[in-house]
Amino acid sequence: MYELWYAIVALMLTAYVVLDGYDFGAGALHLVVARNNVERRQVLAAVGPFWDANEVWLLASGGALFVAFPRALAAGLSGFYLAIFLVIWMLILRAVSIEFRGHLADGLWRSFWDRAFAAASALLAILFGAAIGNVVRGVPLTDDGWFELTLFTSFLPQSPVGILDWYTVLVGLFAFVALVGHGAVFLAGRTEGPVHDRSRAIARVVFMALAVTWPLATWATHTVNPGILGALPERPLAWLGIAAAGGGLFAVFVGVSRARPLVAFLGSCAWIAGMLGATAACLYPVILRALPDPELSITALNAGTAPRGLRIATGWWSVGFPIVVLYFFILFRLHRGKVVAAREGEGY
């Protein structure tokens, strides 16, 4: 049961990154791909039906972690207190920016919220990337399973560590670029005209850069946590994730070069999901790696709920998860195709 729920939590977090990731990327890009009010409303119309539904995956992932591994959730909420509040404020700012922008037909008002939307989206991508970097690198867990982190120390991924060091910043920036590319292929599929053309051009450049920097990010991960690549030969699911990521990256280039935006978007989804899935498979059973003593790590085996509770939770999850998937299928089905910017007074 512990292996199953580790996989369930990883699946739901991956779904959140893939789905809300294109929202972040589109938001971070919209000042670049949209040059006037009509074009910016076109970007907002593209993400408008999805952004709030996508954020529910973050809450659901937290709920799954609470049900299955409450000790890990408690330690993480306490140790990442500052980072979590930064994320919450950015999520609020992003939502407010989307909703408030159209309340006044004033250029200064719209410009302020446009920039707030772009900044919040970009910072969220970087913050979530840095969070993944912290989990991979490790945190200073004590004997009783708690930790606290300052913003930074020596900027080296060695004890004593902070939230930010060269590795977590690198992962944060890599995540930002990855989600910018993800958002670009999404906008290329949802828009027409200049926004489509700029998004497609950006996607081509960004994914070329990602293809080059992916091995560098992998090397940096091996430097701070050699156990990840060391576990790779014995983890077939990790090899499946790597294959999905490689195939997805190839699909992106095919989709962008041949003007097939759906292929490019699905390829981007597979690339992100494959990378996260391979990382989770190599980390198992570790949820929070301890530094400097890995023996103190919080794992799926020492932090899990009693098996009976997990069996009950599995029953409920097996009912709820297909319903959520069906909801998103209907949502994407209803809002498929190209978008048109709403007229003044008709929202985004």
C-alpha positions, 0 to 999 in steps of 0.5 A: 500500500505504501508503494501505491500511495507514493505513486498516487501522490507523485501522479497527482503532483505531476498532474498539477505541474503539467496542468497548472504549468501551462497557465504559469508559462502563458502568464509569464509570456503574455507580456512578450507574445501579446503587445496590445490590449486585444492580444492580452485579452486573447491570452487571458481567454486562452487560460481563462476556462482552466486556471482555477480548475488546475489549481485544485490539483495542488489542494488534492495533492496536499490532501493525498499527502495528508491521508497517506504520509501525514508525518512528511506533510507536517515536517514539510509545512513547518520547514518550508513555512516561508516558501509556502507563504510566498507561494500562497501570496503569488497564487492570490496575486495571480488570481486577483490579477486575472479577475481585476484587470477588466474592472476598469477601462484604464490603461494604467490599471490594466498595465499594473495587473498585466505586470502583476500577472506576469511576475506572479506566474514567473515567480511561481514557476521558479518557486516550485522548481526550487521546491523540487530542488530542495526535495532532491537535494535534501533538508536538515532533518533532526532526530525527531523528524523536523527541520527549519530552513533560512532563505540561504546560507553559503549558497552551497548545497552542503550542510548547513543548507538554506532554501536557495543555493546554486543547485535549487536556483538552477532547478528553479530557473530550469523549471521556469524555462520549461514551463515557459516552453509549455505555455508557449505551445499551449498558446500556439494551439489556442490562439491565432494571428500574431500571438500564435506566431510569436508563441510558436517562435518562442516554443522553438527556441525554448525547447532547443535550449531545454534539449541542451540544458537537460543533461546539464541539469541531470549532471547537477542533480547527480552532483548533489544526490548521487543516489538518484542515478545510482538507483536508475538501473533497478527502477524500470518505471524510471526508464519508462519516464525517461523514454516518455520525456525523450519521446515528448521532446521529439514530439514537441519539435515535430509539432512545432516544425509542422504546425501541429500544436496539439502534438507539440502540447501533448509532447510537452506534457509527456516531457514534463511528466516523464521527468517528474515520474523518473525522478520520483521513481529514483527517489523512492521510498524517500519523501524528504531526504535528510542532510547530512545523515540520510538515515534520518530521511522521512520515507514512505515506509516510516511516515505512512498511515496504517495499512487499514487506513490506506485501504479505505483511502484507496477505495475513495480515491478509486471513485473520486479520481475517475470523476475528476478525470472525466470533469477535465475531459469535458472541460477541455472538450467544451473549450477546444479550438481557437479563442477570440478575445472577449469584447469590452465589458464581457470579462476576459 
